[in-house]
Amino acid sequence: MRYFNSILVFAFISLVFVSCSPKQKNSENQQLIVFHAGSLSVPFKQIKTKFEKENPSAEILLESDGSVKCARKITDLNRACDVMASADYTVIDELLIPDFANWNIKFASNEMAIVYHESSKYSEEINAQNWHEILLREDVIFGRSDPNSDPCGYRAILTSQLAEDYYNHEDLTKKILAKNQEYIRPKEVDLLALLESSSIDYIFLYRSVAQQHELKYVTLPDSINLKNPKMTDFYNNAKVEITGKQPGITITKKGQPMVYGITIPNNAPNKNLAINFVKFILSKKGAEIMRKNGQPSMIPSESESYTNIPKELKEFAKSE
């Protein structure tokens, strides 16, 4: 009898222990790993919140970085990734397809701007016609991101090249690249803290990021802001070399309208949930969040890899 009572006590204690322990995850992995451009941090956090509310079993793990660096985490470091969203759709085309991904959907746009705050030197003077002259003043400090890690970095160079022609300012790009090199960072959003602490005065940055953080910015002419599809031929006059898939190999990036791309890598651990999350991003709900954050939707856009897009996502793209 005493032995029987001991068994009951042990069973009761075990039941209490199990009931008080943290809930175990479902047998199906519901975590989703998302690599994304730094400029998508604000809208993607909002999208994550809404998606998780509608899908309580899902846990979205967001990891931001420069888009090129995000791609290299997949290609060079073999990091697990369910969704990859790039600030430049060509990063997916050039670094991931066909070995690491099969398709690419263009989903949002943006534009370059010169971003600053009230304490920036000459903030009351800067405008769309003189910004390049102010940035080159000796007492002004500006920042930009690394072109080998982040599309915003090479877009800053492309913008400078286009501005050199637009303003007829000889050697503008050379002067821009030579100045304040100690304030180059891996991704554009890394520069925000420097700006807010007044360590720097200006940033080459996306207009959307300025809007999201309620910063002041100079709206640049369409001829140099990489926004207007009608200016594609003119944008193509600018080009810059960045590191490629292998050491010693470079990729030529030409100026072109700014377009974001999204894909699901071939080795995504949770493809079904990834498709649902991408579908949410590209849906009217997701597009509205993107629009409010200064990144208007481009859905549906032509895709060179349309035939490879999962059937659940084909409505958000169109064949060429």
MOGI-V55234 format. One record per run of one state. SS is the DSSP state (H for helix, E for strand, - for the rest). FROM is the first residue (numbers start at 1). LEN is the number of residues. If there is no record, write none. Layout:
{{SS,FROM,LEN} {SS,FROM,LEN}}
This chain:
{{-,1,1} {H,2,19} {-,21,10} {E,31,7} {H,38,17} {-,55,4} {E,59,7} {-,66,1} {H,67,9} {-,76,7} {E,83,4} {-,87,2} {H,89,8} {E,97,1} {-,98,3} {E,101,1} {-,102,3} {E,105,5} {-,110,2} {E,112,5} {-,117,14} {H,131,5} {-,136,6} {E,142,4} {-,146,5} {H,151,16} {-,167,5} {H,172,7} {-,179,2} {H,181,3} {E,184,2} {-,186,2} {H,188,9} {-,197,5} {E,202,5} {H,207,6} {-,213,3} {E,216,4} {-,220,9} {H,229,7} {-,236,3} {E,239,5} {-,244,6} {E,250,5} {-,255,4} {E,259,5} {-,264,7} {H,271,12} {-,283,1} {H,284,9} {-,293,4} {E,297,1} {-,298,3} {E,301,3} {-,304,2} {H,306,3} {-,309,5} {H,314,3} {E,317,3} {-,320,1}}
